[in-house]
Amino acid sequence: MLLCVSPAWLTKVPAPGQPGEAALLVSKAVSFHPGGLTFLDHFVPPRRATYFLADLGPGPGWSREAAELARDLACPTGTSAEMARLLEDRLLTRQLLVRQGGVAVPATLAFTYKPLGLLWGGEASPGLRLVELSGKEGQEALVKEEVGAFLHSEALGDALQVAVKLSGWRWRGRQALRLHPRAELGAVVDTVLVLLEKLEEEESVLVEAVCPPARPPNLGNPLPGPELAVRICAVVCCTQGDRPLLSKVVCAVGRGDQPLRHHSSLPRTLEVALAQCGLGEVAQVEAVRQRVKVAAEAALAAVLALEAGLSTEQRGGRQVHTDVLGVDFALTVTGRTLTPVALELNSGLCLEACGALEGLWAAPRMGPAAEAAAAAPLVETMLRRSARSLMKGKQLLLVGAGGVSKKFVWDAARDYGLKLHLVESDPNHFASQLVHTFIHFDMTEHRRDEENARLLAELVRARGLQLDGCFSYWDDCLVLTALLCQELGLPCSPPAAMRLAKQKSCTQLHLLRRQGPPWPAPSLHAVPCCPLKSEADVDRAVHQVPLPGVMKLEFGAGAVGVRLVENALQCHEHFSHIAHDLQGEADHPGIGLGWGNAMLLMEFVEGTEHDVDLVLFGGQLLAAFVSDNGPTRLPGFTETAACMPTGLAPEQEAQLVQAAFRCCLGCGLLDGVFNVELKLTGAGPRLIEINPRMGGFYLRDWILELYGVDLLLAAAMVACGLRPALPAHPRARGHLVGVMCVVSQHLQALSSTASREALQALHDRGVLRLNVLEDALVPGEYEEPYCSVACAGPSPAEARLRLLGLCQGLGIDGPHYPVAHFLSHFK
């Protein structure tokens, strides 16, 4: 992130291929580094901005020049002068908040001359009235009649004073409001008439109720001194999917008989502010916080709805986004309820107040509410939009289309503006019609990957494809992809590392030898195992690996063919069973049989099972997401249930992340998005396996929903050699708990009460989250989950209870599939 303190440090030039839009180039800027270091940098050649946020406030400075720089940019822009002007019009924003967001605002009477076209005339709602004047003179009788009716209306409630002020972008921060007792009709009318003379087109004079301060219950003699009032400033930011999220609340406390303004009082937390006014009960504070959250998020949603309905010219550019909003509230009492009443919208002043609170010497001692940065969600959104801007138009070769569970890829690619060139074995795959270029190539025999990589590289060159990157998320194609990247000179982890991770026994045996330095070494997390290529290997293995053990396919996926074995006889039986049933790709497509059907025996470790999804770039850990799995249905190991974020203690979560990271580095995986399955035992994390690709099933969807991070976009960026800018310690915005449905147990429910159509309808209504993983309801011995059904909640307990009730109602829960047991780890 770069700070430009002068417009002269920036230059606008025409954006190639985007008529009417400009690229913004930075020649000089202040850069920021860890430890508080700042530098004044000169860029030769100038750097291209991928997101621009300008200070368009009303104060002195470079506002006009900044507004001109922000107009019609090709990169995402946080705001524009046009949007700032609209949001500085209190009349417009109050109408918007009432009509679109259902947010309480002060009772307001407005007189306007040639009003803004976006305004609604007459009574927008009870207590919010607009009077359009035919001229600025000769309006005494009309003004007196309207003001008299307003001052006597019930909409003013218990208000004893009214304020008279001008509304419009010209007057923001440049005028003092005039306060009058509600009973002084003549004084209010005179003030309105004086201000009418100053009106220009699209401006208005407002007469508004001054909200009486919230008072504590009368507990005897009132405290000496003036009555105190609270002004609440809420910062709300846009997050993934342009959804509003309350970031921080900061308050001011002052005399109740004087207007409270920014810069005129010290910032403090909501708890402290309410306690100073005698409203310090925990339940009261939490109730106010929740009402502020609902109102502030509704305010930003209303602004986003307004923005979406404006033309490009009205917004000030195609890429303009209101990504942060400050909402100022007065706290008053409606009936017997403490109610936040929205006074005005801003962004800079509220962020400034939050920064002042965060900068207090005592902030770390005041807990997370004071210490957490109000701008953190805004920065995440800036980085997300910046990534989109960088990736738009990138040409990517995708190896392997995958099945129905990967249908999200094609919508996401279109949304991000990626140009995908697909290599796929199935000439009739539905994705062939959804990509820029389709290359049909039989890749099913993976023992020929080196030869296939050379042939594919020749095909790519022959077609003249100008690729920025190449990647895959499909297990079978990962080694081939690494070899192809090597042939084409594109970024990727080394093929040797991919081979190590792909062959499960090689992974464990290699890591067992990695005993450091550095310490803790990967060998601490590896599990003893023995490869099984023939029946003769089984006898050797049972003497090397302690039983009970786990037998699985060397190159398998989806837990197909995985089984708990307790003695030598079971080992021989299962080996023979798999050797007979799963001989080649045609027997069960997509689970790695193109590599052969060799198996391994590994020690069974007790503990809870977890997934760790990592983003690595240049051997650096950029982000990690930990989820918890429920108990599997032994003797098989098909997943039953999951919870995200993890319910583990922070120290245990950190142990899992470090174990996953060190195991990846130990295998040589340096660049990419990886899914690592581990068990947390009494002695620490133990590795189950490394999947050197983006996590499957529901994981990408859940991480996107909870954290706003798209693993697909991260994988595409790493493939292009671009370092994704991801939050090091992302904050989840809720909890998800889910359960798998399998055809062998749920065929009746999936054909009736829990049909795909019924589940999709519940998903569309927001009752559950549905991830369809298979196309057909085909039962079989080696089945994979058909779908995942999940519920969200503010806590894991609430999400778990919702899901349990839903599963009971839909027929997913039953004696042979006890959902309560599968969710028992999440208590």
N, C-alpha and C positions, 0 to 999 in steps of 0.2 A: 504494500500500500504506500502510495506516494502523496505528499502534501505539497500543493502548489500555492504559494502565498501571493502570487502575482499573475494576472492574466497573460503577461508577457512571456511566461514560461511555457505557454501552451499555444498550439497552432492548429487550426482547422484546415483540412485539405479534402478535396472530393474523395468519397469512398469508391474504390473500383467496383464496377458492376452494380452499384446501388444509387441510381439517379436521385438527386434531391437530398441525399444524405452525405454526412461528412465523417471522416475519421479524425480522431483527436490525437495529436502527437505531443509528447512531453519532452522538452529539451532540458529542463532544469527542475529539480524537486528536492524536498527533504525526505530522506528515507529513514526508517526506524528499525532498530535491531534489538535483540534480547539484551537485557541488562541496562536498558535506558539509554543506549547509544543512538545518536542521530548524526546524519551526515548530509551535507549539501552536495548532491550529485549532479553532474552534467552528462547528458546522454548524446553520444555521437555514434551512429545516427539516432535521431529521436525515437523514443519508445512509443508504441501504440497503446492507448488506453483501452481497456476491455470493460471498464465500468467507470462512470463519472458521477460524482456526488458533489453538488455545488451548494454553497451557503447563499441562499436567496432571501435572507432575512431583511427586515425593513431598516435596519440600522445603517450607519455610515460604512463605507468600504467599497468593495468591488462588485456589488450586487448586480448592477446593470451589465457589466462585462461578463460576469459569471453566467447570467441568464442568456446572453448571446452565445456563449460557448456551449451551453447545454442544449440549445435548440437544434432539432433535426440531426442528432448524432446517429451513426450506424451502430454504436455500441450501446448497451443498456445504460439508462440514465435514471438516477434516483429520484429526481424531481425536475420540474421546469418552471419558468416564470409564470407560464399560463396556469399551471395547476396551483402554484403558490398563491396567485391572485384569487383564484376561486376559493381556496381554503381560508384565505384571510377575510373573506366576506362572512361576517357572523350570521347575517340573516340567512344566506344560502345554506351555510353549514347546519344551522339549527333546523331549518326545514328538512334538510337531508337526514339529520339524525333522528328526527321524530318520525318521518314518513318511512325511511328505509330501515332504520335500526331500532326503532322503539325506545330510544334513549331519552331520559328526562332532561329537559332544558328549562331555563327560567321562563315564566310567563312573559311574553314579548309582544309589544305593539310596534310596528314598523311603518314609517312613512317614506315612500320612495318616489323618485322622479325619473321616468323612463327606465324602468327596472331591467335588471339582467334577464335575458331570455330564459334562463334555467329556473327562474323563480316561479312558484305557484301563487296566484293571487288569492285574496280573501282569507278565509279561516283555514289554515293548513292543518290545524288541530286545535282542540280547546286550549286557549291561552297563547296561541301563536297566530297573530293576525297581521296581514299585509294590506296597507291602504295605498293605492296608487294615486298620486296627485297629478292633476292636469297641468300644474305650473308651480313655481316656487313662491309666488306672491298671491295675496288675496285668499289665503287658506285658513284664516283665523277661526271661522265658524266650524269648519269641518274638523280642524285639529282639536278644538275645545270639546266638541261632541265625542270624538273618538277617545280622547284622553280621559274624559269624564267617565265614559262607559268602562274603559279599561281599569281605571283606579277603583271602581266599585265592583269589579267582576270577582266571582269566586275563584277564578284561576290564580289570583295573587295569593290565596291562602292566608297565612299568618304574616306575610311580609309587611313591615312597617315603613320601608323605604323603597323608592324606585331610583334607578340610574338612567340618565339620558346621555346618549353618546352617538357619534357618527360611525357608520359601518361601511367598509370598503377598503380595498388594499392600500389606498393612499394614506389612510388614517391609522394604520397599524403602528402602534408605539409612538404616535406623534400628538396625541391629544389626551387631556384629562377628562374622565367622565364626571358628570355633575350629579350629586346625590341630593334628593329632596324627600322630605316626609311624604308619605302616601296621601295625607290629608290636604296637602297644598296644591290644589288643582291649578291655580293661577301661575305659580312659579314653574310648574312642570310645563304648562302650555307655553309660557314665555320662552323657556329654554329651547323647546322644540322649534318655535318660530325663528329664533336667532340662528339655530343650526341649519334650518332649511335653506337659509341664504347661501350657505357654503356648499350645498349639494351640487355635484355634477352627475352626469348620466351614470346609471347603474350603481349609484350610492344610495344610502338610506339613513334616516334618523331612527334610532331605537329607543323605546321606553321599556325598561325591563325591571322585573321584580328583583330586589336584593334578597337573596335567600337568607332567612334568619339562621344564626348559628345553631348547630346541634347542641342541646343542653343535656347534662346528665340528670337522672331522676333527682328530685329535690330531697336531699337528705338533711335538711335543717337550714341553718343560716347560710346564704350564698357566700362564696369566697370574696374577700375584698378585692378591689381593683376592677378594671374593665372586663367585660365578658370576652372570652377568647373564641376565635373562629378557625376552622381548618380549611386549607385549600389543598386539594389532592392533585398531583400531577402524575399521569400514567403514560408510560412509553409502551407502545404496542408496535410490533414489527411483523412484516410479511415473512412467512416461512414457506417450506416446500409446498407446492400446489397453490401458492398465493393465499394461504390461510393466515388469518390474523392470530398473533400470539402475544399476550401480555408479557412484557419483559421485566418491567420494574415499576414500583410505585414509590414516589418521594413526596413529602408533604411540607407545607409551610404553616406556621401558626402565628396569628396576630390578633390585633384588636377587632372585635366583632363589629364596631361602628365605623371602621375604615376599610377601604378596598385593599385586599391582599394581592400583591403583585410579585412577579419574578424579580429577583435581585434586591427585594426589599425585606427579605427575611431569610433565616438560615434553613437549609434543607435538613430534614430529619425523616426517620422511618415512620411508617404508618403506626406502629405500636407506640412509639414515643409520642407522636403528635396526638393520638387519641387519648393517651394517658394524661397528657398535660391539660386536656379539656375535661378530665373526669370520666372518660369513656374507655377505660383500660381493661375491661373484662375480655378474656381470651375469646369467648364466643362472639362478643361484639366485634372485635377486631377482625376475626375470620369472616364474619358475615359481611362486613364492609369491604374487605379485600375481594371476596367473591363477587359482590355487586359491582365493584369497580372493574374487575376483570371482564365480566359479562358486557358491561356498558362500553368499555374501551375497545374490546374486540368487535363489538357491533358497530362502533363508530368507524373503525378502519374498513370493515366489510362494506359499510354504506359508501365510503369514499371510493373504494375499489369498484363498486357497482356504478357509481357516477362516472369514474374514469373509463370504464369499459364502454359506456354509451356515448362517449365524446368522439369527435372526429380527430384525425391525426393533427390537424391544425389547432383544434381546441386544446389538445393535450400538450402541444409544443413539440411533437415528434412521435414517431412510431414506437420507439423503444422506451418511452417515459413510463416509470413505475413509481407509485407512492409506496416505498418500501418501509418507511418509518413514519409514525404519527404520534404527536403528543396531544393528550386530551386533558384539559384542566377542568377539575370538578370542584364545586362547592359542596360541603357536607351539611345537609339539613335534615329535618324530620318531616316525613310525610305520614300522616296518621300517627302511628307509634313506631314507625320504621326509619332507621337511619338510611338516608337516600343520597347517593352521589348525583349531583345535577351538573350536566356538562355546560361549561361556560364558553369555551372556545377551543379551537384546534391549532396546534403548532407542532413543530418538531425540534427545532434548534434549542429553544428555551428549556423545554423539558429535558432534553438530553444534557444540556448544560447543568441543570439542577441535579440530575443523577450523577454526573461526573463530579460535582462538588461534594456530594455525599460519599461517593466511592473514594475520593481523595482524602477524606478525613484521616488523621493519624490513628483514630480509634477504629477505623472501618473493619480491619481483620478481627477485632474483638467483638464486633457487633453481629457476627454470624453471617451466613451465606446471603441473607436478604440484602445486606448493605454492601458486601464485598463483591458479589457477582456483577459483572459488567452489563449495564443496561443495553449497550450497543452490540453485545455478542450475537444475538439472533440477526441483527441487521448486517453484521460483518459476514455471517454465514450466508445470508441471502446475496450479498454483493459478490462473494466468491462463487456461489452457485450460478448466478447470472453471468459472471465473467467466464466461467468454464463453458457455459453454453455458447457464449460469443466466440470463444477460441475454437470450439469443436465444430461449429456450423460449417458445413461444406467439406469436412474432412473425408478422405477416401480410405475406407477400411475393407480389408479382405477378411471375411468371416469364414472359418473352416468348420463345417458341420452345422446344420440348422437346428437339430434337436427335435423334440416332440412337442406335444400340446402344452406342456408345462412352461415352454419358452416362448409362447405366443406374444408375451409382453415385449419381446425384443423389437418386433417390427413396428409397433406403435411408438415405442420409445425412440427408435432410430429416426422415424419421421418427425417426431416432436423436436428432437435435437438438431435436425437438419443434416444428419450423417448420410453419406453416400456409401451404401453397403454393396460389396461384390461378394456373392456367396458361392462357396464350393460345397457341393452336396452330392452324396451317392445316389439318392432317390431322384430320378428325373421328373417325377410327378409331385414332388413336395410342394405343399401349398405356398411356401415362402418364395418359390421361384418367381412368382408374379409380384412380389413385394419388394424386390431389390433392384438396384441400378443395373447390375450384371449378374447373370446366373451361369455358373460353370458346372456342368455335370461331369463328375469324375468319381469312379469307383474307388473308395478308400477303405472298404470293409476289411481287407487283408492287411492288418497293421504290422505284420512281420516284414512287409515290403515298404515301410514308411520312408526309408532313406531314398529308395528309387522313386517313390511317388512324389517326394518333396522336390526332386530334380525335375520330374516331368511337369509338376504344377508350376514351378518357377518359370519353365519355358513357356507354358500356356499364358501365364500372366504377362510375360514380356511380349509375347506374340500379339496379345490383345492391346498392348500399349497402355496398360493401366498405370496411372501415376499414384501409387499408394503412399499414404501417410503412416499406415500401420496395419498389422495383421494379428488377429487374436481368435480364441475359441473359448466357449464355455461348456463344451460337450466332452465328457470324459474320454471317449474313444479317440478324439482327434488332437489331444494336447501335445503328444510327442511329435506328431506330424507337423503341427503348427510351429513348434520350436525349430524343427529342421527347416521348414519353409522360410521362416524369418531369417534364419542363418543364411540360406541361399540368396534371399532378396536384400540382405543387409538392413533388416528392420529390427527395432528394439524387441527383446524378449529374454526371458530367463534361458540359460544354456540348455540344449537338448539333453545333456547328461543329467542335469538336475531334474528335468521333467521325467526322464526314465527312472531315476531313483525314486521319485515320489509316486510314479505310476505303479511300480511293482512293490507290493506291500511288504514282502519279506525283505527285499533289498533296503527299503526305507528303514525298517527297524534294525537290521543287522549293521547297516552303515552308521546309524546314530549310536548304537551301542559301543562302537569303536571311537566315537567322538567324545573323549573324556577331558577335553580342555587342554590349555586355557582357551578362551576365558571360562570362568566359573560363574554361575552354575552351568555345567556342560550339558549338551543335548542327551548324553548317555543316561542322565538321571531320569529322563522321561520315556526312554525306549523300553520295549517289552520283549523278553526272550521269545524267539519263534524259530520255525524250521520250514524251509520250502519243501513241497511235496509234488514231485513230477511223475512218480509212478507208485504202484502199490508197495513196492519194496521200501520206499522212503517212509512209509507210515510207521513201520516197526522202529526204525531209527529215531523218528521224531518223538514217539511216546517216551523214549528213554532220555531225550534231551530237554523236552518241554514239560514242566510240571502240569499235571492234570488236576482239576478240570481245565479244559482249554477251549479255544474257539477255532473252528475250521472255516475257512473262507476262500473264495477265488482270488488268485494273485492280482488279477486285473479287474475285479468285479466292481459293480456300482449298485446303489440302491439296496444294499444289504441282501441281495438275491443270493441264495445258497449259503448264507452264514448260519452256523449252528453251534450250540454248546455241546461239547462232547465230554463225557465223564470217565471213559475208560478206553482201552485199546480196541475193544470190539466195536464200540460206537464210531471210533475213528475210521476203522476199515469199512464199516457199513456206509458211512456218509461219503467217503472218498469214492467208493464204487457207485453209489447212487448218483453223484454229480457226474462222474466219468461217463455214465450211461445216458443221463438225461440232457446234459448241457455240453455238447461236443463242439458246436460251432455257432457262428453268428445267427444262423437261421433258427436255431432252437430258442433263442431269447434275445432279439435284437437290442442293441444299445447298452448292454451291460459289460462289454469288454471281451466277449468271446472271440472277437477278431484277433486277439492276442493269444488265443489258446485257452485251455481250461485247467491249467496248472493251479494247485491249491497251496495253502500253507496252514500250519498249526501254530497258534500263538497262545501264550499263557492267558488265562481268564483272570482279570483283575476286578476286584470289588470296588464299587464307588458310584457316584452320580455321574451321568454322562452329559457332556457339554459340547457345543459348537463354538469355535472362535473364528470369525471372519476377519481377515486381515487385508490391509492395503499396503503394499511395499513398493518403494521406488528407490533404486540405487542402493538396496540393502538397508534402507531406513524404514522404520515402522511409522506410517502416516496415520493409521486409524485401526481400531479393533472393536469388534462388537461381540459380546458374549451372550449366548442363550443357554437355557437349561432344558434338558430332555427328561421326559418321564420314564418310568421303568419299561423295558421292552417285554414282549410276550415270548418268554423262553419256551422251548429251546431255540427259537429263532430270534433275530435281533432287529426286526422291522420296527421303525420308530412309531411310537404311539401318541406322544403328546410333547408339547414344548411351551416354553415361557420366555418372554423377552420384555425388558432387560433382565439380566440374571438376578436371582435373589440371594446370591452369595455375598459374604462380607467383602469389602473392598480389597483386603489383603489376598483373599482366595481368588478373586477375580483377576487381580494383578498377576498372581502366580500362573493362572491359566494363559493369560495373554503372553507373558514372557516365555512360557513353555512352548506355545505355538510358534512364536517368533523365532526362538532359538532352534527349533526343529526345522523350520523352513530354511533358515540361514545354514544350518548344518548340512542340508541337502543341496545347497547352492541356489536356492530359489531367491532371487534378488529383486525381481520386478514383476508385479502383477497383483491380482486379487486372488487370495487363497482361502480355502475352507479347511480348518483343522479340527478333527474330532478327537476329543480327549475324555478321560475319566479322571475325576478328582478323588483320589484315594486318601487314606489316612497318612500316607507317606508323601503326598503331593500329587501333581498331575502326571498321568501316564498316557502316552500317545496311542490312539486307536489307528488312525491313518491320516495322511495328508491328501486332500483333493486339490491339485494345483490349478484350480479354476474357481470362479465365482460360486458361492454356496447355492445349492439347489433347493427344490421344493418351494417353500414360502419365504426363504430367508431374504432374498433381494426385496420383496414386497414389504416385509415387516420392517426391515432396516430403513427403507425409504419412508414408510409411514411414521415410525417412531423417532427417527433421527434426522430425516431430511437428506440423507446421503444415498445416492444411487450407485450401487456397486457396478452396474453395467456401464454407466458413464465413466466411473473411475477406471475400470478395466480398459475402456476405449482410449482414455487419455494416456494411461501408462503405455499402451500399445503404440501410441503416436509419439512417445518420448516426452510427454508433458507431465509435470509433477502435479497431481491433484492437490489443491489446497483444502484440507479437510480439518474439522475441529479435532484437536488432540484429545479432548475429553468431552465428547458430545453428550448433550443432555437429552434424555428420552422425554417425550411429551405425553407419556402414559404407559400402560402395560398391555401386552397382548398374551393371551393364553389360548393355545389351539390343540386340537386333537385330529388324528388321522382317521379317515374312513377307508376300510379295505373291503373289497368285494366279497371275500369269503365269509365275512361276518355281517355285512350290511347290505347284501343284495336286495332283500325285501324293502328295507328303508330307502335305499337309493333308487328304487323303482317306484316309490310311492311318496311317503311323507317327506323324505329328504331327497327327492329327485333333483337333478341338476337345475331344472327350471325353478323349483321351489327354493333351493339354496341361493340361486342367482337373484331371485326377487328379494330375499332377505338381505343379501349383500347390497343390492341397490338401495334398500331402505336404511342401510347403516346398522342393521341389527347384528350382523356378523361379517367376518372377512372370509371370502371363499377363494381358495387357490385350487383350480382343477389341474390334476397331474397326469391323468390318463384319459383317453378318448372313449374307451368302451368298457362296459361292465362285463368283464370276462374273468371269472374266477379261475384259480389255478394254484398249484403247489408253490410255484416260485413267483408269487405275486408281489407287486409294488403298490404303495398306497394309491387309491383312486383320487382322493382329494384331501385338502386340509380345511377344517372349519375352525375359526377362531373368534373370540370375543375380546373387546377392548374394555378397559376400566381405569379409573384413577389409581387403583392399587391392584396388586396381583390377586388379593383375596376376592375383590369385587369382580374382576374379570373371570376368575375361576368359577365363582358361584353363578355368574351369568351363563358361562359355557355349559356348566353341569346341568342347569335347568333347561337350556336349549337342547342339549343332547338327549335328555330324558323325554322332552316333548316331541322331538323328531324321530325317536326310535333308534338313535345311534348308541345310546347307553343300553346295556343289557347284561345278563348273567355271564355270558361268554366274552363280553367286551366291557369290563367294569371301568367306566370313564372316571369315576371317583378315585379308584386305585391309581389309574394312570396320572391323575392330577395331584396325587398325594404329596409328591416331591415339592410342590409349589406352595405349601402352606407356610 
